[in-house]
Amino acid sequence: MLDQFHLPEDVAVYVDPEAMRSTVEDIFTALGMPEEHARQSADVLLYADVRGIDTHGVSNMLRLYVQWMRDGKINLQPKWRITHEAPAACTIDSDCAHGGVIGPEAMKEAIIRGKKYGVGAVTVSNGGHFGAAAYTAAMALEHDMIGIAMTAGGMAMAPTFGAEALVGLNPIGIAVPSRNEAPYIFDASMSAVSGNTVRLIQRLGHGTLPGWITDSEGAPIMDEREIPEGYLHLPVGGTREIGSHKGFGLAMMIELLTSALSGGAAGPDRRAEQAHHFLAYRIDAFTDLEQFKDDIDAYLKRLRTSKTAPGENRVYYAGLLEHEEAKKRNKQGIPYHPEVIRWFKEVISELDIRDHLSQ
């Protein structure tokens, strides 16, 4: 965890997770979202906040969702439908549904097909931002399945050697079940730093680090400085010398498996801003389930207790820190920046809904 991402303790306002959940649900329903959809969408956001994925919790995403609902960019009464299918796969037209609603619905469909055929694959066209990819990927865990969730992120990344935004940030989430260890849950964009992370560090008053973004001309910024206007995101790796072609290649792979495969073209030619791809693997279709979980436990423990580099205290695998943070935040509350709380107060007043945050 880089220092830039930490909210200073003397600034943080702690909020009980259930109070925030109720507030978010009330905001959604006040804007016309059905109660069931509001509960589901709030659950996606609170999953992120409780686990310390602050970039994809209410601080950044809810205000965007509120604006999109007010602008009519989100269909609050969607009628999604399957447009193409084979026994183990299908494509869903989400009818511009909120991603926090259609993402879980599509993963449920992948899980159903995966249970029957060993692997289930679902793409979603005409979709919307679905929050943290970890949420939908992790839905497979309770079914003793491996879950993968990919989405076509914001069109804001320059290809290696390029100076145009021709690739999405394109996150991928992967969840693998374990027995006793915290499960492996990976979630990251294929850009060096996510778009929401830039908003987060700007709120905290920090600048960019080397290899994260470009200047307005597309040249990689390789020092610490204030975030400039007109920047582009760099792929994972930052520059060709340290592997940006790998991040670019992975981002393009996700672009093709989401936007293109769902029938919506790719890159700047996308016919919709978001498209998704969900996979569910039934482990016992490939190997013995119990042996697999024992093997995963052994590996995760080996990583968790492994020798550290000089000056480091622990080795973390993806999902471990979030697992520990969830225990802490469920007890102590979720820390928010005062600016976020002020925004909530304004919206609560505008919508004339109950103020759960002041109780």
Secondary structure, DSSP 4 states (H G I P E B T S, - for coil): --GGGPPPTTT-EEE-HHHHHHHHHHHHHHTT--HHHHHHHHHHHHHHHHTT-GGGSIIIIIHHHHHHHHHT-SBSS---EEEEEETTEEEEE-TTB-HHHHHHHHHHHHHHHHHHHSEEEEEEEEE-----HHHHHHTTGGGTEEEEEEE---EEEPPTT--S--EE---EEEEE--SSSPPEEEEE-SBSS-HHHHHHHHHTT--BPTTSBB-TTSPBP-S-BPPPTT--BPBTTSSGGGTHHHHHHHHHHHHIIIIITTTS--GGG-SSSEEEEEEEEEGGGTS-HHHHHHHHHHHHHHHHTSPPPTT------TTHHHHHHHHHHHHH-EEE-HHHHHHHHHHHHHHT---GGG-
